[in-house]
């Protein structure tokens, strides 16, 4: 089984358009929902996302809902620690496809990372 990992300079998770996530209030606290919505720019991308280099300007101080960690996923989504990697990998595939397309460079790069992790 692969271990979840992030690919640098992807940024698919920084596309925060609330219309793509109608159930935000199901897993964010009221305060987090306000914070989340305040981070959405007019184009649907996080206001802290730097599109030129595809990095986060607040990465070290990003909110809880931006972190991909077993404890957070258990708390927010009810995902058990032993199911975290598979769940997070599937989430990344889905988000990358939704933002960039299923044949995008980002999707291919992520597929390579997952396959490499599975073979370790």
HUWO-V85292 format. One record per pair of residues at least 12 apart in sequence whose ideal C-beta (glycine too) atoms are under 8 Angstrom apart, sorted by the first residue. I is the first residue (numbers start at 1). J is the second residue. D is the distance in Angstrom with one decimal. If there is no record, write none. Layout:
BEGIN
i;j;d
I;J;D
I;J;D
END
This chain:
BEGIN
i;j;d
1;85;6.3
1;86;6.9
1;118;7.0
2;85;6.3
2;89;6.1
2;114;4.9
2;115;7.8
2;117;3.8
2;118;4.4
3;85;5.5
3;117;5.1
3;120;7.8
4;68;6.7
4;84;6.8
4;85;4.6
4;88;4.0
4;89;5.5
4;92;7.5
5;113;5.8
5;117;6.3
6;68;6.8
6;92;7.7
7;106;7.2
7;109;5.3
7;110;5.5
7;113;5.6
8;55;7.9
9;53;6.7
9;54;4.2
9;55;6.8
10;54;6.5
10;96;6.8
10;106;5.1
10;109;7.3
10;110;7.2
11;49;5.8
11;51;7.6
11;54;4.2
11;55;7.5
11;56;7.9
12;92;7.3
12;95;4.6
12;96;4.5
12;98;7.6
12;99;4.3
12;100;6.3
12;106;6.3
13;66;7.3
13;68;7.9
13;92;7.6
13;95;5.7
14;45;5.9
14;46;4.4
14;48;7.7
14;49;3.9
14;56;6.6
15;44;5.8
15;45;5.6
15;46;7.7
15;95;7.5
15;98;7.7
15;99;4.7
16;36;6.8
16;39;6.2
16;40;4.7
16;44;6.5
16;45;6.8
16;46;5.1
17;40;6.8
17;44;3.3
18;36;7.7
18;37;6.5
18;40;6.3
19;44;7.9
20;44;7.7
20;98;6.7
24;36;6.4
27;65;7.9
27;76;4.5
27;77;5.9
28;65;5.9
28;76;7.6
32;63;6.8
32;64;6.9
32;65;5.6
35;63;5.9
36;63;7.6
36;65;6.2
39;63;7.9
48;62;7.6
64;76;7.9
68;88;5.5
70;84;4.3
73;87;6.6
73;88;6.7
89;114;5.9
92;110;6.0
93;107;7.3
93;110;6.7
96;110;5.6
END
